[in-house]
Amino acid sequence: MSGPILDPRYALPFAEAALPVLRNAQLRKNVAHAIDTIQAKRARLVAEKADWQALRDAASAIRSHVLEHLPGYLEEFETRCTAQGGIVHWAADAAEARDIALKILAEAKADSVVKVKSMTTAEIQLNAALEQRSIAVFETDLAEIILQLGDEEPSHIVVPALHVNRAQIREIFAREMNLPNLSDEPQALAEAARVFLRRKFLTSPAAISGANFLIAESGAVAVVESEGNGRMCLTLPQTLITIAGIEKVLPRFRDLEVFLQLLARSATGERMNPYTSLWTGVTPGDGPQNFHIILLDNRRSSILARPVERQTLKCIRCAACMNTCPVYRQTGGHAYGSVYPGPIGAILTPQLMGMQHAQSLPFASTLCGACYEVCPVKINIPEVLVELRAEVVAQGHQSIGGLFERLAMQVTSFVFRDERRFQVAQTFLRFLARLLTRKDGWIHALPAMGGKWTQTRDLPGLPPQSFRMWWRDNEAREPAKDA
């Protein structure tokens, strides 16, 4: 979960990273079960909303409007937040954001922090930077504390411990909390986490959060969550640091009406999040008395400048795209090698890290369009994927496998353009297939590049007769018809 600050250049290509997951039957079972549960709940609650498509249209229009006028709304947010006693910082990249946070904590003399679940802090690898400065970090979201104690990485944006079952959670808690007699019942596990974290809430001098939304007209910050841990972090410590991407701003408070209806249903299959917390600056004698917000760019401005890719920044981190993605269902989140997995990660990560560092991710998709159909803000993820794939090829970052694929397609095109060449190739491939087909009628191993297919699945052998052979034989038997 923490460890050293990682260089994204050393992440494995998606196809290579996915192989261990595809061979882990228990992990795939855990992921499929969790996704099926979320999908079923979401489908029921979306069906309740006769205006669901109208809400999607409204949310998409608001987010598009914000991105077109982002500088003005950010300046308005800064002005309003500052007027309410908050301190606004601007960070060009992850390193600057980490440095700002560390300086604030040093001034507060904080030796420990409690954290609200935040993808943005994971994006900048803040936990590792804090631990390097001997600042103890305590995740307070139940799933996040499971992963932190188990020294594992998240595999989902909303349900980060989706790949872990309750027996595995029990093992982690029993070991790390010294509770050898702990039951694996959900109530017992939740109680163990509650007792463990309560001491942290009461003794940590500082807290760190992300933000679901920033409200320009009031300078307010909004965080939604399901457990109440976030509210503890946002009220008890004396110093609060919020780190938010610059795209999180909304123009008006009333815009939340749209997004709060969409977010909970899309993310967890709930009508609304159990806890929605909003705070504006500092209130003397109530809550944190030192509030800092770090507005993070980290390549977002460069994404904003690109007409097709800009829609990536509309994302509200609901993970609906992951829950419906057939690729994510098979591989889980770890194969993406990024804080942001799934379809949104396949388009966001290459743009945040640079195409040369995540060139395989735009190809980690079938382009089936299921993600576009469920996205509450109507991000056309397949369109962005195609654009990024073209960029990978144009920049010459394509892998050896990709170059082989291009050559194979050229050869295939040459063969398909001539009937005789096609028949010769078909005869050769049928002969080769017979050599590779086992007695059970399946091909279990292909040579060369074909071996990537049979690493994870078998291939049915060819039938004894091709369609052309069938057509030829049946045409010969067809009786002549009178003119």
Backbone torsions as a table, in degrees:
resi	resn	phi	psi	omega
1	MET	NA	-35.2	-179.2
2	SER	-118.3	-99.6	178.7
3	GLY	68.1	-164.8	-178.5
4	PRO	-69.0	157.9	174.9
5	ILE	-69.6	126.5	-170.3
6	LEU	-93.1	147.7	173.8
7	ASP	-95.8	117.4	-175.6
8	PRO	-62.2	-14.7	-179.0
9	ARG	-66.5	-17.6	-176.0
10	TYR	-99.6	9.2	174.9
11	ALA	-69.0	141.0	179.9
12	LEU	-69.9	149.5	171.4
13	PRO	-58.0	150.1	-173.9
14	PHE	-55.4	-48.3	-175.8
15	ALA	-60.4	-36.9	179.7
16	GLU	-73.9	-41.3	-179.3
17	ALA	-69.1	-26.1	-176.8
18	ALA	-75.3	-23.7	-173.6
19	LEU	-58.5	-48.6	179.2
20	PRO	-60.1	-34.6	179.9
21	VAL	-68.3	-43.9	-179.4
22	LEU	-61.5	-25.0	179.6
23	ARG	-92.2	-3.8	-178.8
24	ASN	-98.5	94.2	-174.3
25	ALA	-63.6	-38.8	-178.3
26	GLN	-66.3	-43.1	180.0
27	LEU	-63.3	-43.8	179.7
28	ARG	-64.1	-36.6	177.2
29	LYS	-65.1	-42.5	178.7
30	ASN	-61.3	-45.7	-178.6
31	VAL	-63.5	-48.0	-177.9
32	ALA	-61.6	-42.3	-179.6
33	HIS	-62.9	-46.2	-178.6
34	ALA	-64.5	-42.6	-179.2
35	ILE	-65.4	-42.7	179.6
36	ASP	-60.5	-39.7	179.5
37	THR	-64.3	-47.7	-179.3
38	ILE	-64.4	-43.1	-178.1
39	GLN	-62.7	-40.8	179.9
40	ALA	-65.0	-42.8	178.5
41	LYS	-64.9	-43.0	-179.7
42	ARG	-61.7	-44.9	-177.5
43	ALA	-59.7	-40.5	-179.8
44	ARG	-64.4	-43.9	-175.0
45	LEU	-77.7	-31.7	175.3
46	VAL	-66.3	-37.2	179.9
47	ALA	-63.8	-23.9	177.5
48	GLU	-68.7	-25.7	-171.6
49	LYS	-94.4	103.7	178.1
50	ALA	-65.7	-22.5	-178.6
51	ASP	-103.6	24.1	-176.3
52	TRP	-56.7	-47.7	-179.1
53	GLN	-66.1	-34.6	177.0
54	ALA	-66.5	-37.3	175.9
55	LEU	-63.7	-42.4	177.3
56	ARG	-60.6	-44.2	179.2
57	ASP	-61.1	-44.0	-179.1
58	ALA	-64.3	-44.4	-179.7
59	ALA	-63.3	-43.1	179.0
60	SER	-61.7	-42.0	-179.4
61	ALA	-65.8	-40.9	178.9
62	ILE	-64.0	-46.0	-178.4
63	ARG	-66.0	-38.2	177.5
64	SER	-64.7	-40.9	178.5
65	HIS	-62.4	-43.5	179.6
66	VAL	-60.2	-45.7	-177.4
67	LEU	-65.4	-30.8	177.7
68	GLU	-73.2	-24.2	-176.9
69	HIS	-125.2	31.6	-171.6
70	LEU	-60.0	-46.3	-178.7
71	PRO	-56.1	-42.7	-178.9
72	GLY	-64.9	-42.3	-179.9
73	TYR	-68.9	-35.2	177.5
74	LEU	-66.4	-40.6	178.0
75	GLU	-66.0	-38.6	177.0
76	GLU	-63.7	-42.5	177.8
77	PHE	-60.3	-46.3	-179.1
78	GLU	-58.9	-45.1	-178.5
79	THR	-61.6	-48.0	-178.0
80	ARG	-66.9	-42.4	-179.2
81	CYS	-64.7	-43.2	179.9
82	THR	-63.4	-40.3	179.8
83	ALA	-62.6	-24.9	-179.6
84	GLN	-94.3	9.0	176.0
85	GLY	97.7	0.9	175.6
86	GLY	-81.4	160.2	177.5
87	ILE	-118.7	121.1	-175.2
88	VAL	-101.7	129.7	176.6
89	HIS	-118.1	149.2	178.2
90	TRP	-115.9	127.9	-178.6
91	ALA	-120.0	123.7	-178.9
92	ALA	-73.6	-31.7	-177.2
93	ASP	-149.9	-177.8	-176.3
94	ALA	-63.2	-42.0	-177.6
95	ALA	-61.9	-42.4	179.7
96	GLU	-67.1	-38.6	178.0
97	ALA	-62.5	-42.6	177.9
98	ARG	-62.1	-44.0	-178.3
99	ASP	-62.6	-41.1	179.1
100	ILE	-62.8	-46.8	-179.5
101	ALA	-61.5	-42.8	-179.8
102	LEU	-64.5	-38.1	179.0
103	LYS	-65.8	-41.9	178.9
104	ILE	-62.2	-44.3	-179.1
105	LEU	-67.3	-34.6	176.9
106	ALA	-65.1	-41.7	178.9
107	GLU	-65.3	-32.3	179.0
108	ALA	-83.3	-3.5	-177.8
109	LYS	54.6	40.6	-178.3
110	ALA	-89.0	126.4	176.8
111	ASP	-104.7	-2.0	175.9
112	SER	-152.3	154.0	176.9
113	VAL	-138.9	148.1	169.0
114	VAL	-104.5	146.5	-172.8
115	LYS	-126.2	136.5	167.3
116	VAL	-81.5	143.8	178.8
117	LYS	-51.0	129.7	-174.6
118	SER	-152.2	122.5	175.4
119	MET	-73.9	-31.4	-177.2
120	THR	-67.3	-40.4	177.9
121	THR	-68.0	-31.9	175.1
122	ALA	-68.7	-38.1	178.7
123	GLU	-57.7	-39.9	-177.9
124	ILE	-93.1	4.7	178.7
125	GLN	54.6	49.5	-175.4
126	LEU	-69.0	-39.2	-177.6
127	ASN	-56.2	-44.1	-179.9
128	ALA	-62.5	-40.1	179.9
129	ALA	-66.0	-38.7	178.6
130	LEU	-66.0	-44.3	-178.3
131	GLU	-66.7	-31.3	175.7
132	GLN	-64.8	-25.2	177.0
133	ARG	-96.4	15.5	178.2
134	SER	62.5	32.6	174.2
135	ILE	-102.2	118.0	-178.7
136	ALA	-70.8	136.0	-177.3
137	VAL	-117.9	129.7	178.7
138	PHE	-124.8	110.8	171.8
139	GLU	-69.9	141.4	-176.1
140	THR	-115.1	-14.8	171.9
141	ASP	-66.7	139.2	-175.2
142	LEU	-57.3	-47.7	-179.7
143	ALA	-64.1	-39.7	-178.8
144	GLU	-67.4	-37.1	179.0
145	ILE	-70.7	-31.3	173.6
146	ILE	-59.6	-47.6	-177.9
147	LEU	-69.7	-39.2	-179.8
148	GLN	-63.7	-46.4	179.6
149	LEU	-69.1	-31.5	179.9
150	GLY	-87.4	-0.5	-179.9
151	ASP	54.3	48.2	178.6
152	GLU	-121.2	162.9	178.2
153	GLU	-96.7	149.8	176.3
154	PRO	-63.3	152.9	177.8
155	SER	-124.1	6.3	-176.2
156	HIS	-156.3	150.5	-178.7
157	ILE	-72.9	-46.3	-175.4
158	VAL	-92.8	-37.9	-178.6
159	VAL	-119.1	76.3	-170.2
160	PRO	-62.3	-24.3	178.8
161	ALA	-100.9	27.7	-178.1
162	LEU	-55.1	-30.7	-175.2
163	HIS	-85.2	0.3	-176.5
164	VAL	-110.6	133.7	177.0
165	ASN	-95.5	173.1	-171.3
166	ARG	-69.3	-27.8	175.8
167	ALA	-65.3	-39.5	177.7
168	GLN	-68.3	-37.2	177.3
169	ILE	-63.6	-41.7	179.3
170	ARG	-59.7	-41.0	179.2
171	GLU	-62.8	-42.3	-179.7
172	ILE	-64.5	-49.3	-178.1
173	PHE	-65.5	-41.8	-179.6
174	ALA	-60.4	-39.6	-178.7
175	ARG	-74.9	-49.5	-171.7
176	GLU	-82.6	-25.1	179.5
177	MET	-103.0	2.8	179.8
178	ASN	57.4	53.4	-179.8
179	LEU	-125.6	73.6	-173.4
180	PRO	-63.2	-24.5	-177.4
181	ASN	-98.6	14.4	-177.1
182	LEU	-64.5	136.6	176.4
183	SER	-82.3	161.4	176.0
184	ASP	-96.9	13.7	175.4
185	GLU	-69.4	139.4	-177.5
186	PRO	-53.4	-39.6	-179.5
187	GLN	-63.2	-40.6	-179.1
188	ALA	-68.1	-40.2	179.5
189	LEU	-66.0	-42.2	179.0
190	ALA	-65.2	-39.3	178.8
191	GLU	-65.3	-40.2	178.3
192	ALA	-61.3	-43.9	178.7
193	ALA	-64.9	-39.1	-178.2
194	ARG	-62.9	-46.8	-180.0
195	VAL	-64.3	-42.3	-179.5
196	PHE	-61.0	-42.8	-174.3
197	LEU	-81.8	-26.3	-175.9
198	ARG	-56.8	-40.4	178.8
199	ARG	-63.5	-36.4	-179.7
200	LYS	-67.7	-41.7	179.4
201	PHE	-60.1	-40.0	-173.4
202	LEU	-80.7	-16.8	-174.5
203	THR	-115.7	-13.9	-177.4
204	SER	-80.8	130.2	-177.3
205	PRO	-79.6	-12.8	-175.2
206	ALA	-141.5	154.2	177.3
207	ALA	-133.7	155.1	179.1
208	ILE	-131.2	134.7	178.9
209	SER	-135.0	165.7	165.6
210	GLY	-98.6	-157.3	177.0
211	ALA	-150.4	135.1	171.8
212	ASN	-79.4	-39.1	-179.6
213	PHE	-147.6	150.1	170.6
214	LEU	-117.8	133.5	-176.1
215	ILE	-103.4	113.8	-174.2
216	ALA	-65.1	-42.6	-171.5
217	GLU	-68.3	-20.1	-177.8
218	SER	-123.5	-12.5	-175.5
219	GLY	75.2	20.5	-177.7
220	ALA	-87.9	157.0	175.6
221	VAL	-116.8	137.7	179.2
222	ALA	-120.9	133.5	175.4
223	VAL	-130.1	131.0	176.7
224	VAL	-113.9	141.3	-179.1
225	GLU	-159.0	173.5	-170.5
226	SER	-112.6	-9.5	-168.7
227	GLU	-117.8	-16.9	-177.0
228	GLY	91.8	-9.9	179.1
229	ASN	-63.4	-35.6	179.5
230	GLY	-61.8	-42.0	-179.9
231	ARG	-64.8	-34.6	175.9
232	MET	-62.9	-42.2	-179.8
233	CYS	-67.3	-32.0	-173.5
234	LEU	-86.6	-4.1	-176.8
235	THR	-122.8	-31.8	-171.6
236	LEU	-86.1	-46.7	-177.4
237	PRO	-67.4	158.7	179.5
238	GLN	-80.7	-27.6	-178.6
239	THR	-120.3	131.7	178.9
240	LEU	-127.0	127.5	176.8
241	ILE	-116.4	124.5	174.9
242	THR	-110.6	131.2	178.4
243	ILE	-117.4	120.4	-173.8
244	ALA	-137.0	140.3	172.7
245	GLY	-66.2	147.7	-175.2
246	ILE	-65.3	-16.3	-177.8
247	GLU	-81.7	-5.5	-172.9
248	LYS	-77.0	-3.8	-173.5
249	VAL	-74.9	142.8	170.9
250	LEU	-119.6	149.9	-177.0
251	PRO	-66.0	-48.1	-169.4
252	ARG	-132.1	159.1	176.7
253	PHE	-60.9	-38.1	-176.6
254	ARG	-65.7	-18.2	178.2
255	ASP	-65.2	-24.3	178.5
256	LEU	-60.8	-28.2	179.4
257	GLU	-54.1	-40.3	-179.4
258	VAL	-72.5	-50.1	-170.5
259	PHE	-73.9	-32.4	179.4
260	LEU	-69.7	-27.8	174.9
261	GLN	-72.3	-36.8	-177.5
262	LEU	-79.7	-40.7	-170.6
263	LEU	-65.0	-50.4	-176.5
264	ALA	-64.5	-43.5	179.2
265	ARG	-63.6	-41.3	-177.6
266	SER	-73.3	-33.0	-172.9
267	ALA	-86.1	-51.4	-171.7
268	THR	-126.9	3.6	-179.0
269	GLY	69.6	38.7	177.5
270	GLU	-119.1	154.0	178.0
271	ARG	-68.7	-34.5	174.2
272	MET	-156.6	159.3	177.4
273	ASN	-71.2	137.1	-179.6
274	PRO	-58.0	-33.1	-178.8
275	TYR	-127.0	120.1	172.7
276	THR	-122.6	112.0	-175.5
277	SER	-110.1	132.4	175.0
278	LEU	-127.0	136.9	175.4
279	TRP	-141.4	148.9	-176.9
280	THR	-129.2	104.7	176.4
281	GLY	63.6	-136.4	-174.6
282	VAL	-125.7	136.1	173.6
283	THR	-113.3	115.2	-177.3
284	PRO	-53.5	128.6	176.8
285	GLY	78.5	4.0	-177.5
286	ASP	-139.2	111.1	178.6
287	GLY	79.5	-170.5	-178.9
288	PRO	-56.7	137.5	179.7
289	GLN	-98.6	-4.2	173.8
290	ASN	-130.2	109.5	-178.9
291	PHE	-118.2	122.1	178.2
292	HIS	-121.8	139.1	173.0
293	ILE	-125.4	129.9	179.3
294	ILE	-105.7	116.0	178.6
295	LEU	-91.2	116.3	-170.4
296	LEU	-101.1	128.6	173.5
297	ASP	-89.9	-72.6	176.6
298	ASN	51.4	55.2	177.9
299	ARG	78.9	0.9	179.5
300	ARG	-64.2	-34.4	178.4
301	SER	-63.2	-37.1	179.2
302	SER	-69.4	-34.2	175.3
303	ILE	-66.4	-40.6	-178.9
304	LEU	-60.0	-29.5	-175.9
305	ALA	-79.5	-7.0	-175.9
306	ARG	-105.7	120.0	-171.3
307	PRO	-56.8	-44.9	-178.1
308	VAL	-78.3	-47.0	-176.1
309	GLU	-69.5	-20.6	-177.3
310	ARG	-53.8	-34.5	-176.6
311	GLN	-63.6	-17.9	175.1
312	THR	-54.5	-36.0	-175.7
313	LEU	-75.2	-4.0	174.9
314	LYS	-74.4	-15.3	-172.3
315	CYS	-55.4	136.0	176.2
316	ILE	-109.5	15.0	173.7
317	ARG	58.3	47.4	179.2
318	CYS	-90.8	-21.1	178.8
319	ALA	72.1	12.6	176.9
320	ALA	-59.4	-34.1	-179.6
321	CYS	-64.3	-36.5	179.2
322	MET	-67.8	-41.7	-174.7
323	ASN	-66.9	-21.5	-179.1
324	THR	-105.2	-5.5	-173.3
325	CYS	-79.9	124.8	179.5
326	PRO	-68.0	-27.9	178.5
327	VAL	-72.1	-48.6	178.5
328	TYR	-59.1	-38.8	-179.0
329	ARG	-58.3	-34.9	-178.2
330	GLN	-85.1	-32.0	-171.7
331	THR	-105.9	-19.4	-171.7
332	GLY	68.5	-171.4	-173.2
333	GLY	-88.1	-24.0	-172.6
334	HIS	-66.1	-28.2	-177.5
335	ALA	-64.1	-21.3	-177.0
336	TYR	-77.2	-15.0	176.3
337	GLY	60.9	31.3	-173.4
338	SER	-149.2	158.5	173.4
339	VAL	-61.2	-33.7	-178.2
340	TYR	-106.2	101.0	179.6
341	PRO	-91.2	-174.7	174.5
342	GLY	70.2	-168.2	-178.1
343	PRO	-58.2	-41.5	179.4
344	ILE	-67.0	-35.1	176.4
345	GLY	-66.8	-33.1	-179.6
346	ALA	-65.6	-23.9	176.8
347	ILE	-104.4	-29.4	-177.3
348	LEU	-80.2	-45.7	-176.1
349	THR	-58.8	-47.4	178.7
350	PRO	-59.9	-31.1	-178.5
351	GLN	-79.8	-32.7	178.0
352	LEU	-77.0	-36.2	-176.4
353	MET	-92.0	-23.8	-171.6
354	GLY	104.6	137.1	-173.9
355	MET	-57.9	-33.6	-176.4
356	GLN	-69.0	-15.8	-177.7
357	HIS	-98.5	-10.6	-177.0
358	ALA	-146.0	43.1	-172.1
359	GLN	-69.0	-20.1	-178.3
360	SER	-81.6	-21.1	-172.5
361	LEU	-66.3	-38.4	177.6
362	PRO	-61.2	-17.0	179.4
363	PHE	-95.4	0.3	-179.6
364	ALA	-87.5	54.7	-176.4
365	SER	-159.5	150.2	175.3
366	THR	-91.3	-6.2	-175.4
367	LEU	60.0	31.7	-178.2
368	CYS	-72.5	-20.7	177.7
369	GLY	86.9	1.1	-179.0
370	ALA	-61.6	-35.6	-179.8
371	CYS	-63.9	-38.9	178.9
372	TYR	-65.4	-38.1	-177.2
373	GLU	-66.4	-30.3	-176.7
374	VAL	-100.9	-12.2	-175.6
375	CYS	-61.3	122.7	-176.7
376	PRO	-69.4	-19.3	177.3
377	VAL	-110.8	12.7	170.6
378	LYS	59.0	47.3	172.3
379	ILE	-77.2	124.8	179.0
380	ASN	-83.7	79.6	-175.6
381	ILE	-60.7	-43.7	177.7
382	PRO	-57.6	-37.8	178.3
383	GLU	-62.4	-42.9	179.4
384	VAL	-68.7	-38.0	178.3
385	LEU	-59.8	-45.0	179.5
386	VAL	-62.5	-40.7	178.7
387	GLU	-62.7	-42.9	-179.4
388	LEU	-70.5	-35.4	176.5
389	ARG	-61.8	-42.8	178.6
390	ALA	-61.8	-37.3	179.5
391	GLU	-67.6	-40.7	177.6
392	VAL	-57.4	-47.5	-179.1
393	VAL	-66.6	-43.3	-177.5
394	ALA	-64.1	-33.8	-179.6
395	GLN	-84.2	-1.0	178.1
396	GLY	73.2	23.0	-179.8
397	HIS	-90.8	2.3	-176.4
398	GLN	-62.3	142.8	-178.5
399	SER	-74.3	171.9	176.5
400	ILE	-59.9	-39.2	177.2
401	GLY	-61.6	-38.1	178.6
402	GLY	-67.5	-39.1	177.7
403	LEU	-65.4	-39.2	177.1
404	PHE	-63.3	-38.8	178.9
405	GLU	-62.5	-42.8	178.5
406	ARG	-61.9	-42.3	178.4
407	LEU	-63.3	-41.4	179.7
408	ALA	-62.7	-39.1	178.9
409	MET	-66.9	-36.5	177.6
410	GLN	-66.1	-42.1	177.8
411	VAL	-64.7	-42.1	178.9
412	THR	-61.2	-42.5	178.3
413	SER	-60.9	-41.1	178.7
414	PHE	-62.7	-42.6	-179.1
415	VAL	-68.6	-42.5	-175.6
416	PHE	-70.8	-17.3	-177.7
417	ARG	-77.8	-10.0	-176.9
418	ASP	-134.2	128.8	-176.5
419	GLU	-61.9	-42.1	-178.4
420	ARG	-66.4	-42.2	177.7
421	ARG	-62.0	-39.5	179.3
422	PHE	-62.5	-43.8	-179.4
423	GLN	-65.0	-41.3	178.1
424	VAL	-62.2	-46.0	-179.7
425	ALA	-63.8	-39.8	-180.0
426	GLN	-63.6	-42.5	178.6
427	THR	-62.4	-43.0	-179.4
428	PHE	-64.8	-44.8	-177.4
429	LEU	-68.0	-33.1	177.0
430	ARG	-67.3	-37.8	177.3
431	PHE	-64.5	-44.4	179.6
432	LEU	-64.2	-40.9	-179.4
433	ALA	-63.3	-37.6	178.8
434	ARG	-64.2	-35.7	178.9
435	LEU	-66.8	-32.7	-174.6
436	LEU	-91.9	-15.0	-176.4
437	THR	-78.3	130.5	179.2
438	ARG	-81.4	175.7	-179.2
439	LYS	-63.3	-24.9	-179.7
440	ASP	-81.0	1.6	177.2
441	GLY	86.9	9.4	-178.4
442	TRP	-120.0	152.7	173.3
443	ILE	-100.2	115.7	-175.8
444	HIS	-97.2	-13.9	-179.5
445	ALA	-152.2	128.6	175.7
446	LEU	-109.6	151.3	179.1
447	PRO	-80.9	163.2	172.4
448	ALA	54.2	-136.2	-176.2
449	MET	-63.6	-26.6	178.5
450	GLY	-62.4	-20.9	179.7
451	GLY	-62.8	-21.6	178.6
452	LYS	-66.5	-30.3	176.9
453	TRP	-70.8	-48.9	-173.9
454	THR	-79.6	-1.1	172.0
455	GLN	-65.5	-30.3	-174.4
456	THR	-123.9	-7.9	179.9
457	ARG	-156.3	156.5	176.5
458	ASP	-92.4	161.6	-177.9
459	LEU	-119.9	126.9	179.2
460	PRO	-65.4	140.6	177.4
461	GLY	-67.7	162.1	-179.3
462	LEU	-74.6	146.2	176.7
463	PRO	-66.5	159.3	-177.4
464	PRO	-59.2	-28.9	-174.2
465	GLN	-125.9	131.0	176.0
466	SER	-80.9	167.5	178.3
467	PHE	-63.3	-40.7	179.0
468	ARG	-61.2	-41.1	178.5
469	MET	-65.1	-42.2	178.6
470	TRP	-62.5	-43.8	-179.1
471	TRP	-63.5	-43.0	-179.4
472	ARG	-62.9	-44.8	-178.1
473	ASP	-67.8	-41.7	-178.4
474	ASN	-73.4	-33.1	176.8
475	GLU	-65.6	-35.7	-180.0
476	ALA	-68.5	-30.7	-178.6
477	ARG	-87.1	-11.5	-177.9
478	GLU	-66.6	122.7	-179.5
479	PRO	-66.3	143.6	179.2
480	ALA	-65.9	139.7	-178.9
481	LYS	-102.3	145.5	179.3
482	ASP	-65.2	143.4	178.8
483	ALA	-67.9	NA	NA
